[in-house]
Amino acid sequence: MNTKNISEIILNSLPFIQQFRHKTMVIKYGGAAQLNLELKEGFARDIAILYMLGIKVVIVHGGGREVNAMLERLNIPSEFKNGVRLTQEEAIGAVEMVLSGSVNKELSSFLNSYGAKAVGISGKDGGVFGAREMPLEGINGHYTGEITKVDTSLLELLLQGGFIPVVSSIAYGEGKSHKGYNVNADFVACEIAKAMKASKIIFLTDTKGVLDSHGNLISSINQVEFERLRKDGVITGGMIPKISSCLECIKNGVQKAHIIDGRIEHSIILELFTSSGIGTEIC
């Protein structure tokens, strides 16, 4: 054991710990980190460390693969528009069951087992966020939503009480009997980060970050470069809403946005507490 290297790592992390203590961060959790048991446990340990260091964390999660599996079992077709799931009326109940029931409670339980006090909620709880039907060309009467309102009162209350809010991406809709909306979790994370004036938003993905046409990591990207790469077909699918969300956050008071590789064990710790970091910074 090289004690000098270990001590240097700890000492080098001290400025970052001082910088982030008592700050609020929003972390979008998904991809392989959500499915692989070892990565789940690593994520839970990382969040527990942040929690014990006094960093306020709000976790927003998706559950695309679990939703796909459930809809397939129910013989309900899945369709995507620009990287966003089109949720029809026959699917919204199953989507909510998977996201707010299964995925949300499993993640909360994992975090609690590692010493982080987590509470699972959705946008319907405490009126955290509401939505309306997302405009999609030629399609009406669906249950894919875009957020219209965010109320952070419950989130702030939980954070003040020493809890970690774990948020599923189901929003309340218009009217008392509305079934609610399925909102892309990237957009939910962004809107919550904006409303809370978070110091940082981090997206866990299944790639090294944003990649160029040769598959190389782009360490930093801005609006102009994003539009060019999207037009050229380099940035496609689910990466489009992630980068769009990051750019929207930066424009609205969030200090930094990052897309990092959730397949790397302890990627959050590496991103936050090392000078080099990993992944792509959105600026």
C-alpha positions as CSV (number, residue, x, y, z in Angstrom):
1,M,0.0,0.0,0.0
2,N,1.5,3.4,-1.1
3,T,0.4,5.6,1.8
4,K,1.9,8.7,0.2
5,N,-0.3,8.4,-2.9
6,I,-3.4,7.7,-0.7
7,S,-2.7,10.8,1.4
8,E,-2.1,12.9,-1.7
9,I,-5.5,11.9,-3.1
10,I,-7.2,12.7,0.1
11,L,-5.5,16.1,0.5
12,N,-6.1,17.0,-3.2
13,S,-9.8,16.4,-2.7
14,L,-10.0,18.8,0.3
15,P,-10.6,22.0,-1.7
16,F,-13.4,20.3,-3.6
17,I,-15.0,19.1,-0.4
18,Q,-14.8,22.6,1.0
19,Q,-16.3,24.1,-2.2
20,F,-19.2,21.7,-2.4
21,R,-20.2,21.4,1.2
22,H,-23.8,22.6,1.9
23,K,-24.3,23.1,-1.9
24,T,-27.2,21.5,-3.8
25,M,-26.6,19.1,-6.7
26,V,-29.0,17.4,-8.9
27,I,-27.9,14.0,-10.3
28,K,-29.8,12.2,-13.1
29,Y,-29.4,8.5,-12.5
30,G,-29.8,6.0,-15.3
31,G,-28.3,3.7,-17.8
32,A,-26.0,0.8,-16.8
33,A,-25.5,2.3,-13.3
34,Q,-29.2,1.6,-12.8
35,L,-29.1,-2.0,-14.0
36,N,-25.8,-3.5,-12.9
37,L,-25.7,-4.6,-9.3
38,E,-22.1,-3.6,-8.6
39,L,-22.6,-0.2,-10.2
40,K,-25.8,0.3,-8.2
41,E,-23.9,-0.4,-5.0
42,G,-21.1,1.9,-6.1
43,F,-23.6,4.6,-6.8
44,A,-25.3,4.2,-3.4
45,R,-21.9,4.4,-1.7
46,D,-20.9,7.5,-3.6
47,I,-24.2,9.2,-2.7
48,A,-23.7,8.2,0.9
49,I,-20.3,9.8,0.9
50,L,-21.8,13.1,-0.5
51,Y,-24.5,12.9,2.1
52,M,-22.0,12.5,4.9
53,L,-19.9,15.3,3.6
54,G,-22.8,17.7,3.9
55,I,-23.6,18.0,0.2
56,K,-27.3,18.3,-0.6
57,V,-28.3,15.8,-3.3
58,V,-31.5,15.5,-5.3
59,I,-31.6,12.4,-7.5
60,V,-33.8,12.2,-10.5
61,H,-34.1,8.8,-12.3
62,G,-35.5,7.3,-15.4
63,G,-36.1,3.6,-16.1
64,G,-36.3,3.2,-19.8
65,R,-35.2,-0.4,-20.0
66,E,-37.5,-1.5,-17.2
67,V,-40.4,0.4,-18.9
68,N,-39.6,-1.2,-22.2
69,A,-39.7,-4.7,-20.6
70,M,-43.0,-4.0,-18.9
71,L,-44.7,-2.6,-22.1
72,E,-43.4,-5.6,-24.1
73,R,-44.9,-8.0,-21.6
74,L,-48.2,-6.1,-21.9
75,N,-48.0,-6.0,-25.7
76,I,-48.0,-2.2,-25.7
77,P,-45.8,-0.8,-28.5
78,S,-43.0,1.7,-27.7
79,E,-42.2,4.6,-29.9
80,F,-39.7,7.5,-29.6
81,K,-39.7,11.0,-31.0
82,N,-36.3,12.8,-31.0
83,G,-35.1,10.6,-28.1
84,V,-38.3,11.1,-26.0
85,R,-40.7,8.3,-25.4
86,L,-44.2,8.7,-26.8
87,T,-46.5,7.6,-24.0
88,Q,-50.0,6.7,-25.1
89,E,-53.0,6.4,-22.7
90,E,-52.8,2.6,-22.6
91,A,-49.2,2.9,-21.4
92,I,-49.2,5.6,-18.8
93,G,-50.4,3.4,-15.9
94,A,-47.7,0.8,-16.6
95,V,-45.0,3.5,-16.9
96,E,-46.0,5.1,-13.6
97,M,-46.1,1.7,-11.9
98,V,-42.5,0.9,-13.1
99,L,-41.0,4.3,-12.4
100,S,-42.7,5.4,-9.2
101,G,-43.3,2.0,-7.8
102,S,-40.5,-0.4,-8.7
103,V,-37.5,1.7,-9.8
104,N,-38.0,4.5,-7.3
105,K,-38.4,2.3,-4.2
106,E,-35.6,0.0,-5.1
107,L,-33.2,3.0,-5.5
108,S,-34.4,4.5,-2.2
109,S,-33.9,1.2,-0.4
110,F,-30.3,0.9,-1.8
111,L,-29.4,4.4,-0.6
112,N,-30.9,3.8,2.8
113,S,-28.9,0.5,3.2
114,Y,-25.7,2.5,2.8
115,G,-26.5,5.1,5.4
116,A,-28.1,7.8,3.2
117,K,-31.6,8.7,4.3
118,A,-33.5,8.6,1.0
119,V,-37.2,9.3,0.4
120,G,-38.8,8.3,-2.9
121,I,-41.4,10.7,-4.5
122,S,-42.8,11.6,-7.9
123,G,-43.9,15.0,-9.3
124,K,-47.4,14.2,-8.0
125,D,-46.2,14.2,-4.4
126,G,-46.6,17.6,-2.9
127,G,-47.2,19.1,-6.3
128,V,-43.4,19.1,-7.0
129,F,-43.9,19.4,-10.8
130,G,-46.8,19.5,-13.2
131,A,-46.9,19.1,-17.0
132,R,-49.0,19.5,-20.1
133,E,-49.1,17.5,-23.3
134,M,-45.8,17.9,-25.2
135,P,-46.5,19.2,-28.7
136,L,-45.7,16.4,-31.1
137,E,-46.4,16.9,-34.8
138,G,-49.5,15.0,-35.9
139,I,-50.0,13.4,-32.5
140,N,-52.6,14.5,-29.9
141,G,-54.1,13.0,-26.8
142,H,-50.9,11.4,-25.6
143,Y,-49.3,11.4,-22.1
144,T,-45.8,12.5,-22.8
145,G,-45.4,15.7,-20.9
146,E,-43.4,18.9,-20.8
147,I,-43.1,20.6,-17.4
148,T,-45.1,23.7,-16.8
149,K,-44.5,24.3,-13.1
150,V,-42.0,23.3,-10.4
151,D,-42.6,23.8,-6.7
152,T,-39.5,23.0,-4.7
153,S,-41.1,23.3,-1.2
154,L,-41.2,19.6,-0.6
155,L,-37.7,19.1,-1.9
156,E,-36.3,21.9,0.3
157,L,-38.2,20.5,3.3
158,L,-36.7,17.0,2.8
159,L,-33.2,18.4,2.3
160,Q,-33.5,20.5,5.4
161,G,-34.6,17.4,7.3
162,G,-31.5,15.5,6.3
163,F,-33.1,13.4,3.5
164,I,-32.2,12.7,-0.1
165,P,-35.2,13.2,-2.4
166,V,-35.3,10.4,-5.0
167,V,-37.6,11.7,-7.8
168,S,-39.3,9.7,-10.5
169,S,-40.3,11.5,-13.7
170,I,-44.1,11.3,-13.4
171,A,-45.8,14.7,-13.3
172,Y,-49.3,15.7,-12.3
173,G,-51.6,16.8,-15.1
174,E,-54.5,19.2,-15.6
175,G,-57.7,18.5,-13.6
176,K,-58.4,16.2,-10.6
177,S,-58.9,13.0,-12.6
178,H,-55.9,13.4,-15.0
179,K,-53.7,10.3,-15.1
180,G,-50.5,12.4,-15.1
181,Y,-47.7,12.7,-17.6
182,N,-44.5,10.7,-18.3
183,V,-41.8,13.3,-18.6
184,N,-38.3,12.7,-19.9
185,A,-36.1,12.4,-16.8
186,D,-33.4,14.6,-18.3
187,F,-35.9,17.4,-18.6
188,V,-37.1,16.8,-15.0
189,A,-33.6,17.0,-13.7
190,C,-33.0,20.2,-15.6
191,E,-36.1,21.9,-14.4
192,I,-35.5,20.9,-10.8
193,A,-31.9,22.1,-11.0
194,K,-33.0,25.5,-12.4
195,A,-35.7,26.0,-9.8
196,M,-33.4,25.1,-7.0
197,K,-30.5,27.2,-8.4
198,A,-28.3,24.1,-8.0
199,S,-24.6,24.4,-8.1
200,K,-24.2,21.4,-10.4
201,I,-26.2,19.0,-12.4
202,I,-24.7,15.6,-13.4
203,F,-26.1,13.2,-15.9
204,L,-24.9,9.5,-15.7
205,T,-24.9,7.9,-19.1
206,D,-23.7,4.7,-20.9
207,T,-21.0,6.6,-22.8
208,K,-17.7,8.3,-21.9
209,G,-19.6,11.6,-22.5
210,V,-20.2,13.4,-25.7
211,L,-18.3,11.8,-28.5
212,D,-17.1,13.3,-31.9
213,S,-17.5,11.6,-35.2
214,H,-14.4,9.4,-34.5
215,G,-15.7,8.2,-31.1
216,N,-13.3,10.4,-29.2
217,L,-14.5,12.2,-26.0
218,I,-15.3,15.9,-26.3
219,S,-14.2,17.3,-22.9
220,S,-16.2,20.5,-23.3
221,I,-19.0,21.6,-25.7
222,N,-21.1,24.7,-26.1
223,Q,-24.4,25.6,-27.9
224,V,-22.8,26.3,-31.3
225,E,-20.8,23.0,-31.4
226,F,-23.9,21.1,-30.2
227,E,-26.0,22.4,-33.0
228,R,-23.4,21.7,-35.6
229,L,-22.8,18.1,-34.4
230,R,-26.5,17.5,-34.2
231,K,-27.0,18.8,-37.8
232,D,-24.2,16.5,-39.0
233,G,-25.8,13.5,-37.3
234,V,-22.9,13.0,-34.8
235,I,-25.1,13.7,-31.8
236,T,-28.4,11.7,-32.0
237,G,-31.1,9.9,-30.0
238,G,-31.1,10.3,-26.2
239,M,-28.0,12.4,-26.1
240,I,-30.0,15.3,-27.7
241,P,-32.3,15.9,-24.7
242,K,-29.4,15.5,-22.3
243,I,-27.3,18.2,-23.9
244,S,-30.3,20.4,-24.5
245,S,-31.1,20.1,-20.8
246,C,-27.6,20.9,-19.8
247,L,-27.5,24.0,-21.9
248,E,-30.9,25.1,-20.6
249,C,-29.6,24.7,-17.0
250,I,-26.5,26.8,-17.7
251,K,-28.6,29.6,-19.2
252,N,-30.8,29.6,-16.1
253,G,-28.4,29.9,-13.2
254,V,-27.0,26.4,-12.7
255,Q,-23.2,26.8,-12.3
256,K,-22.0,23.6,-14.1
257,A,-23.4,20.7,-16.0
258,H,-21.7,17.4,-16.7
259,I,-22.4,14.3,-18.7
260,I,-20.3,11.4,-17.3
261,D,-19.9,7.7,-17.8
262,G,-22.0,5.8,-15.2
263,R,-20.3,2.5,-16.2
264,I,-17.2,3.7,-14.5
265,E,-17.2,2.7,-10.8
266,H,-17.4,5.7,-8.5
267,S,-17.7,8.1,-11.5
268,I,-19.4,10.7,-9.4
269,I,-16.5,10.8,-6.9
270,L,-14.0,11.0,-9.7
271,E,-15.9,13.9,-11.3
272,L,-16.4,15.9,-8.1
273,F,-13.2,15.4,-6.2
274,T,-10.4,15.2,-8.8
275,S,-8.9,18.1,-10.7
276,S,-9.1,16.3,-14.1
277,G,-12.6,14.9,-13.7
278,I,-14.2,12.7,-16.4
279,G,-16.8,13.1,-19.1
280,T,-18.0,16.2,-20.9
281,E,-18.6,19.6,-19.4
282,I,-21.4,21.7,-21.0
283,C,-20.6,25.4,-21.2
